[in-house]
Amino acid sequence: DRNVVVLANLKPRNMRGIKSNGMLLAASDAQHEHVELLLPPEGSALGERIWFGLEEDKHEQQEAATPNQ
């Protein structure tokens, strides 16, 4: 068992006849040969906002920015 990253604030949709309430996030390598599910950072709590590829101070700057910046 392990935790994975899921977008859960999406409008429910039918996918192949099954109601979907979220989307698993995955990423591939540069050659697009391997795809893996994104795993949350160690110690993350369920429901916590997470981000990938940004340093914490840059993330805080982006959250503070207005839509016109």
PQR file of N, CA, C, O and H, with PARSE charges and radii, in Angstrom:
ATOM      1  N   ASP A   1       0.839  -1.188   0.000 -0.4000 1.5000
ATOM      2  CA  ASP A   1       0.000   0.000   0.000 -0.0000 2.0000
ATOM      3  C   ASP A   1       0.876   1.240   0.000  0.5500 1.7000
ATOM      4  O   ASP A   1       1.935   1.273   0.626 -0.5500 1.4000
ATOM      5  N   ARG A   2       0.407   2.279  -0.727 -0.4000 1.5000
ATOM      6  CA  ARG A   2       1.130   3.550  -0.747 -0.0000 2.0000
ATOM      7  C   ARG A   2       0.165   4.663  -1.120  0.5500 1.7000
ATOM      8  O   ARG A   2      -0.894   4.423  -1.699 -0.5500 1.4000
ATOM      9  H   ARG A   2      -0.454   2.253  -1.236  0.4000 1.0000
ATOM     10  N   ASN A   3       0.548   5.866  -0.782 -0.4000 1.5000
ATOM     11  CA  ASN A   3      -0.236   7.040  -1.153 -0.0000 2.0000
ATOM     12  C   ASN A   3       0.170   7.488  -2.546  0.5500 1.7000
ATOM     13  O   ASN A   3       1.327   7.340  -2.941 -0.5500 1.4000
ATOM     14  H   ASN A   3       1.409   6.061  -0.312  0.4000 1.0000
ATOM     15  N   VAL A   4      -0.786   8.037  -3.290 -0.4000 1.5000
ATOM     16  CA  VAL A   4      -0.527   8.611  -4.603 -0.0000 2.0000
ATOM     17  C   VAL A   4      -1.159   9.998  -4.637  0.5500 1.7000
ATOM     18  O   VAL A   4      -1.932  10.353  -3.747 -0.5500 1.4000
ATOM     19  H   VAL A   4      -1.726   8.157  -2.969  0.4000 1.0000
ATOM     20  N   VAL A   5      -0.830  10.783  -5.666 -0.4000 1.5000
ATOM     21  CA  VAL A   5      -1.375  12.128  -5.802 -0.0000 2.0000
ATOM     22  C   VAL A   5      -2.627  12.062  -6.684  0.5500 1.7000
ATOM     23  O   VAL A   5      -2.595  11.526  -7.791 -0.5500 1.4000
ATOM     24  H   VAL A   5      -0.202  10.495  -6.389  0.4000 1.0000
ATOM     25  N   VAL A   6      -3.725  12.617  -6.169 -0.4000 1.5000
ATOM     26  CA  VAL A   6      -5.003  12.618  -6.880 -0.0000 2.0000
ATOM     27  C   VAL A   6      -5.565  14.032  -6.886  0.5500 1.7000
ATOM     28  O   VAL A   6      -5.613  14.690  -5.847 -0.5500 1.4000
ATOM     29  H   VAL A   6      -3.750  13.052  -5.269  0.4000 1.0000
ATOM     30  N   LEU A   7      -5.989  14.498  -8.053 -0.4000 1.5000
ATOM     31  CA  LEU A   7      -6.750  15.746  -8.129 -0.0000 2.0000
ATOM     32  C   LEU A   7      -8.188  15.380  -7.804  0.5500 1.7000
ATOM     33  O   LEU A   7      -8.814  14.596  -8.517 -0.5500 1.4000
ATOM     34  H   LEU A   7      -5.951  13.964  -8.897  0.4000 1.0000
ATOM     35  N   ALA A   8      -8.708  15.949  -6.730 -0.4000 1.5000
ATOM     36  CA  ALA A   8     -10.033  15.550  -6.269 -0.0000 2.0000
ATOM     37  C   ALA A   8     -11.067  16.660  -6.381  0.5500 1.7000
ATOM     38  O   ALA A   8     -12.225  16.445  -6.025 -0.5500 1.4000
ATOM     39  H   ALA A   8      -8.199  16.586  -6.151  0.4000 1.0000
ATOM     40  N   ASN A   9     -10.691  17.831  -6.861 -0.4000 1.5000
ATOM     41  CA  ASN A   9     -11.649  18.923  -6.950 -0.0000 2.0000
ATOM     42  C   ASN A   9     -12.192  19.082  -8.367  0.5500 1.7000
ATOM     43  O   ASN A   9     -12.524  20.192  -8.783 -0.5500 1.4000
ATOM     44  H   ASN A   9      -9.750  18.006  -7.151  0.4000 1.0000
ATOM     45  N   LEU A  10     -12.281  17.993  -9.099 -0.4000 1.5000
ATOM     46  CA  LEU A  10     -12.776  18.015 -10.470 -0.0000 2.0000
ATOM     47  C   LEU A  10     -14.265  17.685 -10.506  0.5500 1.7000
ATOM     48  O   LEU A  10     -14.773  16.977  -9.636 -0.5500 1.4000
ATOM     49  H   LEU A  10     -12.011  17.091  -8.761  0.4000 1.0000
ATOM     50  N   LYS A  11     -14.946  18.194 -11.501 -0.4000 1.5000
ATOM     51  CA  LYS A  11     -16.349  17.864 -11.698 -0.0000 2.0000
ATOM     52  C   LYS A  11     -16.455  16.379 -12.048  0.5500 1.7000
ATOM     53  O   LYS A  11     -15.715  15.903 -12.908 -0.5500 1.4000
ATOM     54  H   LYS A  11     -14.533  18.769 -12.208  0.4000 1.0000
ATOM     55  N   PRO A  12     -17.364  15.633 -11.397 -0.5600 1.5000
ATOM     56  CA  PRO A  12     -17.511  14.205 -11.721  0.2800 2.0000
ATOM     57  C   PRO A  12     -17.839  13.999 -13.202  0.5500 1.7000
ATOM     58  O   PRO A  12     -18.617  14.751 -13.789 -0.5500 1.4000
ATOM     59  N   ARG A  13     -17.234  12.968 -13.792 -0.4000 1.5000
ATOM     60  CA  ARG A  13     -17.464  12.637 -15.202 -0.0000 2.0000
ATOM     61  C   ARG A  13     -17.563  11.134 -15.345  0.5500 1.7000
ATOM     62  O   ARG A  13     -17.028  10.386 -14.527 -0.5500 1.4000
ATOM     63  H   ARG A  13     -16.602  12.357 -13.315  0.4000 1.0000
ATOM     64  N   ASN A  14     -18.244  10.698 -16.376 -0.4000 1.5000
ATOM     65  CA  ASN A  14     -18.284   9.281 -16.692 -0.0000 2.0000
ATOM     66  C   ASN A  14     -17.113   8.946 -17.600  0.5500 1.7000
ATOM     67  O   ASN A  14     -16.935   9.549 -18.659 -0.5500 1.4000
ATOM     68  H   ASN A  14     -18.679  11.306 -17.040  0.4000 1.0000
ATOM     69  N   MET A  15     -16.316   7.969 -17.166 -0.4000 1.5000
ATOM     70  CA  MET A  15     -15.168   7.503 -17.942 -0.0000 2.0000
ATOM     71  C   MET A  15     -15.392   6.021 -18.215  0.5500 1.7000
ATOM     72  O   MET A  15     -15.336   5.194 -17.305 -0.5500 1.4000
ATOM     73  H   MET A  15     -16.461   7.480 -16.306  0.4000 1.0000
ATOM     74  N   ARG A  16     -15.644   5.701 -19.472 -0.4000 1.5000
ATOM     75  CA  ARG A  16     -15.930   4.314 -19.853 -0.0000 2.0000
ATOM     76  C   ARG A  16     -17.083   3.740 -19.042  0.5500 1.7000
ATOM     77  O   ARG A  16     -17.054   2.579 -18.636 -0.5500 1.4000
ATOM     78  H   ARG A  16     -15.690   6.373 -20.211  0.4000 1.0000
ATOM     79  N   GLY A  17     -18.092   4.561 -18.813 -0.4000 1.5000
ATOM     80  CA  GLY A  17     -19.280   4.102 -18.111 -0.0000 2.0000
ATOM     81  C   GLY A  17     -19.171   4.071 -16.599  0.5500 1.7000
ATOM     82  O   GLY A  17     -20.095   3.609 -15.929 -0.5500 1.4000
ATOM     83  H   GLY A  17     -18.116   5.504 -19.143  0.4000 1.0000
ATOM     84  N   ILE A  18     -18.062   4.552 -16.041 -0.4000 1.5000
ATOM     85  CA  ILE A  18     -17.862   4.561 -14.590 -0.0000 2.0000
ATOM     86  C   ILE A  18     -17.692   6.005 -14.147  0.5500 1.7000
ATOM     87  O   ILE A  18     -16.930   6.757 -14.754 -0.5500 1.4000
ATOM     88  H   ILE A  18     -17.312   4.927 -16.586  0.4000 1.0000
ATOM     89  N   LYS A  19     -18.409   6.401 -13.075 -0.4000 1.5000
ATOM     90  CA  LYS A  19     -18.308   7.768 -12.582 -0.0000 2.0000
ATOM     91  C   LYS A  19     -16.932   7.982 -11.953  0.5500 1.7000
ATOM     92  O   LYS A  19     -16.514   7.222 -11.079 -0.5500 1.4000
ATOM     93  H   LYS A  19     -19.028   5.790 -12.582  0.4000 1.0000
ATOM     94  N   SER A  20     -16.226   9.034 -12.412 -0.4000 1.5000
ATOM     95  CA  SER A  20     -14.901   9.379 -11.907 -0.0000 2.0000
ATOM     96  C   SER A  20     -15.004  10.673 -11.114  0.5500 1.7000
ATOM     97  O   SER A  20     -15.571  11.654 -11.595 -0.5500 1.4000
ATOM     98  H   SER A  20     -16.565   9.651 -13.122  0.4000 1.0000
ATOM     99  N   ASN A  21     -14.458  10.679  -9.898 -0.4000 1.5000
ATOM    100  CA  ASN A  21     -14.469  11.860  -9.042 -0.0000 2.0000
ATOM    101  C   ASN A  21     -13.080  12.465  -8.852  0.5500 1.7000
ATOM    102  O   ASN A  21     -12.929  13.411  -8.078 -0.5500 1.4000
ATOM    103  H   ASN A  21     -13.998   9.882  -9.507  0.4000 1.0000
ATOM    104  N   GLY A  22     -12.079  11.952  -9.528 -0.4000 1.5000
ATOM    105  CA  GLY A  22     -10.724  12.447  -9.365 -0.0000 2.0000
ATOM    106  C   GLY A  22      -9.831  11.973 -10.493  0.5500 1.7000
ATOM    107  O   GLY A  22     -10.252  11.194 -11.348 -0.5500 1.4000
ATOM    108  H   GLY A  22     -12.202  11.184 -10.157  0.4000 1.0000
ATOM    109  N   MET A  23      -8.584  12.452 -10.488 -0.4000 1.5000
ATOM    110  CA  MET A  23      -7.626  12.077 -11.523 -0.0000 2.0000
ATOM    111  C   MET A  23      -6.282  11.766 -10.880  0.5500 1.7000
ATOM    112  O   MET A  23      -5.729  12.587 -10.149 -0.5500 1.4000
ATOM    113  H   MET A  23      -8.243  13.084  -9.793  0.4000 1.0000
ATOM    114  N   LEU A  24      -5.763  10.577 -11.158 -0.4000 1.5000
ATOM    115  CA  LEU A  24      -4.412  10.224 -10.707 -0.0000 2.0000
ATOM    116  C   LEU A  24      -3.405  11.025 -11.516  0.5500 1.7000
ATOM    117  O   LEU A  24      -3.591  11.225 -12.717 -0.5500 1.4000
ATOM    118  H   LEU A  24      -6.212   9.910 -11.752  0.4000 1.0000
ATOM    119  N   LEU A  25      -2.345  11.482 -10.874 -0.4000 1.5000
ATOM    120  CA  LEU A  25      -1.295  12.206 -11.587 -0.0000 2.0000
ATOM    121  C   LEU A  25      -0.104  11.290 -11.812  0.5500 1.7000
ATOM    122  O   LEU A  25       0.324  10.569 -10.910 -0.5500 1.4000
ATOM    123  H   LEU A  25      -2.194  11.319  -9.899  0.4000 1.0000
ATOM    124  N   ALA A  26       0.423  11.331 -13.023 -0.4000 1.5000
ATOM    125  CA  ALA A  26       1.571  10.509 -13.391 -0.0000 2.0000
ATOM    126  C   ALA A  26       2.521  11.361 -14.221  0.5500 1.7000
ATOM    127  O   ALA A  26       2.148  12.423 -14.719 -0.5500 1.4000
ATOM    128  H   ALA A  26       0.076  11.918 -13.755  0.4000 1.0000
ATOM    129  N   ALA A  27       3.745  10.885 -14.362 -0.4000 1.5000
ATOM    130  CA  ALA A  27       4.753  11.589 -15.157 -0.0000 2.0000
ATOM    131  C   ALA A  27       5.601  10.561 -15.900  0.5500 1.7000
ATOM    132  O   ALA A  27       5.732   9.414 -15.474 -0.5500 1.4000
ATOM    133  H   ALA A  27       4.048  10.022 -13.957  0.4000 1.0000
ATOM    134  N   SER A  28       6.173  10.998 -17.020 -0.4000 1.5000
ATOM    135  CA  SER A  28       7.042  10.110 -17.793 -0.0000 2.0000
ATOM    136  C   SER A  28       8.459  10.671 -17.798  0.5500 1.7000
ATOM    137  O   SER A  28       8.690  11.833 -17.461 -0.5500 1.4000
ATOM    138  H   SER A  28       6.067  11.930 -17.367  0.4000 1.0000
ATOM    139  N   ASP A  29       9.402   9.816 -18.191 -0.4000 1.5000
ATOM    140  CA  ASP A  29      10.779  10.272 -18.319 -0.0000 2.0000
ATOM    141  C   ASP A  29      10.920  11.063 -19.625  0.5500 1.7000
ATOM    142  O   ASP A  29       9.970  11.156 -20.402 -0.5500 1.4000
ATOM    143  H   ASP A  29       9.215   8.872 -18.465  0.4000 1.0000
ATOM    144  N   ALA A  30      12.087  11.622 -19.860 -0.4000 1.5000
ATOM    145  CA  ALA A  30      12.313  12.480 -21.026 -0.0000 2.0000
ATOM    146  C   ALA A  30      12.111  11.739 -22.350  0.5500 1.7000
ATOM    147  O   ALA A  30      11.741  12.352 -23.351 -0.5500 1.4000
ATOM    148  H   ALA A  30      12.859  11.547 -19.229  0.4000 1.0000
ATOM    149  N   GLN A  31      12.347  10.455 -22.358 -0.4000 1.5000
ATOM    150  CA  GLN A  31      12.194   9.667 -23.579 -0.0000 2.0000
ATOM    151  C   GLN A  31      10.766   9.131 -23.745  0.5500 1.7000
ATOM    152  O   GLN A  31      10.464   8.485 -24.748 -0.5500 1.4000
ATOM    153  H   GLN A  31      12.647   9.957 -21.544  0.4000 1.0000
ATOM    154  N   HIS A  32       9.898   9.391 -22.782 -0.4000 1.5000
ATOM    155  CA  HIS A  32       8.511   8.911 -22.783 -0.0000 2.0000
ATOM    156  C   HIS A  32       8.433   7.388 -22.862  0.5500 1.7000
ATOM    157  O   HIS A  32       7.523   6.832 -23.478 -0.5500 1.4000
ATOM    158  H   HIS A  32      10.144   9.916 -21.967  0.4000 1.0000
ATOM    159  N   GLU A  33       9.391   6.728 -22.237 -0.4000 1.5000
ATOM    160  CA  GLU A  33       9.423   5.267 -22.230 -0.0000 2.0000
ATOM    161  C   GLU A  33       8.844   4.682 -20.948  0.5500 1.7000
ATOM    162  O   GLU A  33       8.319   3.569 -20.956 -0.5500 1.4000
ATOM    163  H   GLU A  33      10.130   7.179 -21.737  0.4000 1.0000
ATOM    164  N   HIS A  34       8.936   5.420 -19.851 -0.4000 1.5000
ATOM    165  CA  HIS A  34       8.461   4.929 -18.556 -0.0000 2.0000
ATOM    166  C   HIS A  34       7.510   5.955 -17.939  0.5500 1.7000
ATOM    167  O   HIS A  34       7.793   7.153 -17.925 -0.5500 1.4000
ATOM    168  H   HIS A  34       9.363   6.325 -19.844  0.4000 1.0000
ATOM    169  N   VAL A  35       6.391   5.469 -17.436 -0.4000 1.5000
ATOM    170  CA  VAL A  35       5.411   6.327 -16.774 -0.0000 2.0000
ATOM    171  C   VAL A  35       5.235   5.815 -15.355  0.5500 1.7000
ATOM    172  O   VAL A  35       5.092   4.612 -15.136 -0.5500 1.4000
ATOM    173  H   VAL A  35       6.162   4.496 -17.447  0.4000 1.0000
ATOM    174  N   GLU A  36       5.245   6.726 -14.393 -0.4000 1.5000
ATOM    175  CA  GLU A  36       5.059   6.364 -12.989 -0.0000 2.0000
ATOM    176  C   GLU A  36       4.063   7.303 -12.342  0.5500 1.7000
ATOM    177  O   GLU A  36       3.962   8.471 -12.717 -0.5500 1.4000
ATOM    178  H   GLU A  36       5.361   7.704 -14.571  0.4000 1.0000
ATOM    179  N   LEU A  37       3.325   6.790 -11.367 -0.4000 1.5000
ATOM    180  CA  LEU A  37       2.432   7.620 -10.586 -0.0000 2.0000
ATOM    181  C   LEU A  37       3.248   8.582  -9.747  0.5500 1.7000
ATOM    182  O   LEU A  37       4.316   8.220  -9.254 -0.5500 1.4000
ATOM    183  H   LEU A  37       3.407   5.841 -11.062  0.4000 1.0000
ATOM    184  N   LEU A  38       2.758   9.816  -9.576 -0.4000 1.5000
ATOM    185  CA  LEU A  38       3.423  10.766  -8.687 -0.0000 2.0000
ATOM    186  C   LEU A  38       3.123  10.385  -7.251  0.5500 1.7000
ATOM    187  O   LEU A  38       1.971  10.139  -6.892 -0.5500 1.4000
ATOM    188  H   LEU A  38       1.891  10.111  -9.976  0.4000 1.0000
ATOM    189  N   LEU A  39       4.152  10.338  -6.439 -0.4000 1.5000
ATOM    190  CA  LEU A  39       4.008  10.022  -5.025 -0.0000 2.0000
ATOM    191  C   LEU A  39       4.157  11.311  -4.231  0.5500 1.7000
ATOM    192  O   LEU A  39       4.991  12.151  -4.567 -0.5500 1.4000
ATOM    193  H   LEU A  39       5.088  10.537  -6.731  0.4000 1.0000
ATOM    194  N   PRO A  40       3.363  11.476  -3.188 -0.5600 1.5000
ATOM    195  CA  PRO A  40       3.493  12.699  -2.382  0.2800 2.0000
ATOM    196  C   PRO A  40       4.823  12.699  -1.630  0.5500 1.7000
ATOM    197  O   PRO A  40       5.405  11.641  -1.391 -0.5500 1.4000
ATOM    198  N   PRO A  41       5.300  13.883  -1.259 -0.5600 1.5000
ATOM    199  CA  PRO A  41       6.540  13.967  -0.478  0.2800 2.0000
ATOM    200  C   PRO A  41       6.419  13.201   0.844  0.5500 1.7000
ATOM    201  O   PRO A  41       5.337  13.108   1.424 -0.5500 1.4000
ATOM    202  N   GLU A  42       7.515  12.673   1.295 -0.4000 1.5000
ATOM    203  CA  GLU A  42       7.563  11.943   2.569 -0.0000 2.0000
ATOM    204  C   GLU A  42       6.990  12.806   3.686  0.5500 1.7000
ATOM    205  O   GLU A  42       7.356  13.973   3.820 -0.5500 1.4000
ATOM    206  H   GLU A  42       8.394  12.749   0.824  0.4000 1.0000
ATOM    207  N   GLY A  43       6.104  12.245   4.479 -0.4000 1.5000
ATOM    208  CA  GLY A  43       5.534  12.950   5.613 -0.0000 2.0000
ATOM    209  C   GLY A  43       4.330  13.815   5.288  0.5500 1.7000
ATOM    210  O   GLY A  43       3.803  14.488   6.173 -0.5500 1.4000
ATOM    211  H   GLY A  43       5.806  11.296   4.370  0.4000 1.0000
ATOM    212  N   SER A  44       3.877  13.812   4.025 -0.4000 1.5000
ATOM    213  CA  SER A  44       2.706  14.607   3.654 -0.0000 2.0000
ATOM    214  C   SER A  44       1.452  14.041   4.306  0.5500 1.7000
ATOM    215  O   SER A  44       1.317  12.829   4.478 -0.5500 1.4000
ATOM    216  H   SER A  44       4.305  13.265   3.306  0.4000 1.0000
ATOM    217  N   ALA A  45       0.539  14.936   4.665 -0.4000 1.5000
ATOM    218  CA  ALA A  45      -0.733  14.532   5.257 -0.0000 2.0000
ATOM    219  C   ALA A  45      -1.795  14.443   4.160  0.5500 1.7000
ATOM    220  O   ALA A  45      -1.717  15.156   3.160 -0.5500 1.4000
ATOM    221  H   ALA A  45       0.649  15.920   4.525  0.4000 1.0000
ATOM    222  N   LEU A  46      -2.781  13.574   4.347 -0.4000 1.5000
ATOM    223  CA  LEU A  46      -3.883  13.470   3.394 -0.0000 2.0000
ATOM    224  C   LEU A  46      -4.576  14.819   3.276  0.5500 1.7000
ATOM    225  O   LEU A  46      -4.871  15.463   4.283 -0.5500 1.4000
ATOM    226  H   LEU A  46      -2.844  12.995   5.160  0.4000 1.0000
ATOM    227  N   GLY A  47      -4.835  15.245   2.042 -0.4000 1.5000
ATOM    228  CA  GLY A  47      -5.504  16.509   1.805 -0.0000 2.0000
ATOM    229  C   GLY A  47      -4.605  17.726   1.795  0.5500 1.7000
ATOM    230  O   GLY A  47      -5.063  18.832   1.508 -0.5500 1.4000
ATOM    231  H   GLY A  47      -4.596  14.722   1.224  0.4000 1.0000
ATOM    232  N   GLU A  48      -3.335  17.542   2.102 -0.4000 1.5000
ATOM    233  CA  GLU A  48      -2.389  18.662   2.128 -0.0000 2.0000
ATOM    234  C   GLU A  48      -2.069  19.124   0.712  0.5500 1.7000
ATOM    235  O   GLU A  48      -1.964  18.303  -0.198 -0.5500 1.4000
ATOM    236  H   GLU A  48      -2.962  16.643   2.335  0.4000 1.0000
ATOM    237  N   ARG A  49      -1.913  20.429   0.518 -0.4000 1.5000
ATOM    238  CA  ARG A  49      -1.512  20.965  -0.776 -0.0000 2.0000
ATOM    239  C   ARG A  49      -0.033  20.664  -0.971  0.5500 1.7000
ATOM    240  O   ARG A  49       0.786  20.939  -0.094 -0.5500 1.4000
ATOM    241  H   ARG A  49      -1.998  21.097   1.258  0.4000 1.0000
ATOM    242  N   ILE A  50       0.302  20.101  -2.122 -0.4000 1.5000
ATOM    243  CA  ILE A  50       1.700  19.780  -2.429 -0.0000 2.0000
ATOM    244  C   ILE A  50       2.052  20.371  -3.784  0.5500 1.7000
ATOM    245  O   ILE A  50       1.165  20.729  -4.558 -0.5500 1.4000
ATOM    246  H   ILE A  50      -0.364  19.877  -2.835  0.4000 1.0000
ATOM    247  N   TRP A  51       3.348  20.474  -4.073 -0.4000 1.5000
ATOM    248  CA  TRP A  51       3.810  20.954  -5.357 -0.0000 2.0000
ATOM    249  C   TRP A  51       5.099  20.239  -5.693  0.5500 1.7000
ATOM    250  O   TRP A  51       5.792  19.712  -4.823 -0.5500 1.4000
ATOM    251  H   TRP A  51       4.069  20.183  -3.443  0.4000 1.0000
ATOM    252  N   PHE A  52       5.405  20.235  -6.998 -0.4000 1.5000
ATOM    253  CA  PHE A  52       6.602  19.565  -7.492 -0.0000 2.0000
ATOM    254  C   PHE A  52       7.390  20.540  -8.351  0.5500 1.7000
ATOM    255  O   PHE A  52       6.807  21.323  -9.101 -0.5500 1.4000
ATOM    256  H   PHE A  52       4.842  20.662  -7.705  0.4000 1.0000
ATOM    257  N   GLY A  53       8.700  20.495  -8.245 -0.4000 1.5000
ATOM    258  CA  GLY A  53       9.559  21.264  -9.124 -0.0000 2.0000
ATOM    259  C   GLY A  53       9.768  22.716  -8.731  0.5500 1.7000
ATOM    260  O   GLY A  53      10.392  23.468  -9.480 -0.5500 1.4000
ATOM    261  H   GLY A  53       9.174  19.859  -7.636  0.4000 1.0000
ATOM    262  N   LEU A  54       9.268  23.126  -7.587 -0.4000 1.5000
ATOM    263  CA  LEU A  54       9.491  24.495  -7.122 -0.0000 2.0000
ATOM    264  C   LEU A  54      10.086  24.458  -5.731  0.5500 1.7000
ATOM    265  O   LEU A  54       9.737  23.610  -4.910 -0.5500 1.4000
ATOM    266  H   LEU A  54       8.761  22.515  -6.979  0.4000 1.0000
ATOM    267  N   GLU A  55      10.989  25.391  -5.480 -0.4000 1.5000
ATOM    268  CA  GLU A  55      11.484  25.541  -4.121 -0.0000 2.0000
ATOM    269  C   GLU A  55      10.393  26.217  -3.298  0.5500 1.7000
ATOM    270  O   GLU A  55       9.581  26.961  -3.849 -0.5500 1.4000
ATOM    271  H   GLU A  55      11.272  26.080  -6.147  0.4000 1.0000
ATOM    272  N   GLU A  56      10.360  25.973  -2.001 -0.4000 1.5000
ATOM    273  CA  GLU A  56       9.274  26.470  -1.166 -0.0000 2.0000
ATOM    274  C   GLU A  56       9.107  27.982  -1.254  0.5500 1.7000
ATOM    275  O   GLU A  56       7.977  28.465  -1.322 -0.5500 1.4000
ATOM    276  H   GLU A  56      11.019  25.369  -1.554  0.4000 1.0000
ATOM    277  N   ASP A  57      10.201  28.742  -1.256 -0.4000 1.5000
ATOM    278  CA  ASP A  57      10.064  30.197  -1.298 -0.0000 2.0000
ATOM    279  C   ASP A  57       9.478  30.670  -2.622  0.5500 1.7000
ATOM    280  O   ASP A  57       8.726  31.644  -2.634 -0.5500 1.4000
ATOM    281  H   ASP A  57      11.119  28.349  -1.201  0.4000 1.0000
ATOM    282  N   LYS A  58       9.794  30.018  -3.732 -0.4000 1.5000
ATOM    283  CA  LYS A  58       9.214  30.380  -5.028 -0.0000 2.0000
ATOM    284  C   LYS A  58       7.725  30.054  -5.052  0.5500 1.7000
ATOM    285  O   LYS A  58       6.932  30.808  -5.616 -0.5500 1.4000
ATOM    286  H   LYS A  58      10.405  29.226  -3.721  0.4000 1.0000
ATOM    287  N   HIS A  59       7.343  28.926  -4.437 -0.4000 1.5000
ATOM    288  CA  HIS A  59       5.927  28.554  -4.364 -0.0000 2.0000
ATOM    289  C   HIS A  59       5.144  29.611  -3.597  0.5500 1.7000
ATOM    290  O   HIS A  59       4.056  30.002  -4.020 -0.5500 1.4000
ATOM    291  H   HIS A  59       7.987  28.314  -3.979  0.4000 1.0000
ATOM    292  N   GLU A  60       5.684  30.074  -2.479 -0.4000 1.5000
ATOM    293  CA  GLU A  60       5.006  31.097  -1.682 -0.0000 2.0000
ATOM    294  C   GLU A  60       4.870  32.397  -2.469  0.5500 1.7000
ATOM    295  O   GLU A  60       3.858  33.086  -2.341 -0.5500 1.4000
ATOM    296  H   GLU A  60       6.568  29.755  -2.136  0.4000 1.0000
ATOM    297  N   GLN A  61       5.863  32.745  -3.277 -0.4000 1.5000
ATOM    298  CA  GLN A  61       5.783  33.949  -4.103 -0.0000 2.0000
ATOM    299  C   GLN A  61       4.669  33.811  -5.139  0.5500 1.7000
ATOM    300  O   GLN A  61       3.945  34.773  -5.394 -0.5500 1.4000
ATOM    301  H   GLN A  61       6.685  32.186  -3.381  0.4000 1.0000
ATOM    302  N   GLN A  62       4.524  32.636  -5.734 -0.4000 1.5000
ATOM    303  CA  GLN A  62       3.479  32.427  -6.733 -0.0000 2.0000
ATOM    304  C   GLN A  62       2.097  32.515  -6.111  0.5500 1.7000
ATOM    305  O   GLN A  62       1.188  33.082  -6.718 -0.5500 1.4000
ATOM    306  H   GLN A  62       5.112  31.854  -5.527  0.4000 1.0000
ATOM    307  N   GLU A  63       1.913  31.964  -4.905 -0.4000 1.5000
ATOM    308  CA  GLU A  63       0.620  32.036  -4.237 -0.0000 2.0000
ATOM    309  C   GLU A  63       0.257  33.474  -3.913  0.5500 1.7000
ATOM    310  O   GLU A  63      -0.921  33.830  -3.954 -0.5500 1.4000
ATOM    311  H   GLU A  63       2.651  31.503  -4.411  0.4000 1.0000
ATOM    312  N   ALA A  64       1.241  34.313  -3.589 -0.4000 1.5000
ATOM    313  CA  ALA A  64       0.995  35.698  -3.208 -0.0000 2.0000
ATOM    314  C   ALA A  64       0.754  36.600  -4.423  0.5500 1.7000
ATOM    315  O   ALA A  64       0.248  37.712  -4.269 -0.5500 1.4000
ATOM    316  H   ALA A  64       2.197  34.023  -3.555  0.4000 1.0000
ATOM    317  N   ALA A  65       1.106  36.141  -5.617 -0.4000 1.5000
ATOM    318  CA  ALA A  65       0.981  36.962  -6.815 -0.0000 2.0000
ATOM    319  C   ALA A  65      -0.487  37.168  -7.182  0.5500 1.7000
ATOM    320  O   ALA A  65      -1.325  36.289  -6.979 -0.5500 1.4000
ATOM    321  H   ALA A  65       1.517  35.238  -5.742  0.4000 1.0000
ATOM    322  N   THR A  66      -0.779  38.347  -7.725 -0.4000 1.5000
ATOM    323  CA  THR A  66      -2.130  38.607  -8.219 -0.0000 2.0000
ATOM    324  C   THR A  66      -2.271  37.981  -9.595  0.5500 1.7000
ATOM    325  O   THR A  66      -1.261  37.662 -10.221 -0.5500 1.4000
ATOM    326  H   THR A  66      -0.099  39.062  -7.889  0.4000 1.0000
ATOM    327  N   PRO A  67      -3.496  37.795 -10.088 -0.5600 1.5000
ATOM    328  CA  PRO A  67      -3.677  37.178 -11.411  0.2800 2.0000
ATOM    329  C   PRO A  67      -2.982  37.923 -12.548  0.5500 1.7000
ATOM    330  O   PRO A  67      -2.677  37.320 -13.576 -0.5500 1.4000
ATOM    331  N   ASN A  68      -2.724  39.234 -12.382 -0.4000 1.5000
ATOM    332  CA  ASN A  68      -2.093  40.019 -13.449 -0.0000 2.0000
ATOM    333  C   ASN A  68      -0.577  39.965 -13.415  0.5500 1.7000
ATOM    334  O   ASN A  68       0.067  40.541 -14.292 -0.5500 1.4000
ATOM    335  H   ASN A  68      -2.973  39.723 -11.546  0.4000 1.0000
ATOM    336  N   GLN A  69       0.022  39.292 -12.432 -0.4000 1.5000
ATOM    337  CA  GLN A  69       1.482  39.253 -12.337 -0.0000 2.0000
ATOM    338  C   GLN A  69       2.026  38.089 -13.109  0.5500 1.7000
ATOM    339  O   GLN A  69       3.240  37.888 -13.149 -0.5500 1.4000
ATOM    340  H   GLN A  69      -0.501  38.824 -11.719  0.4000 1.0000
TER
END
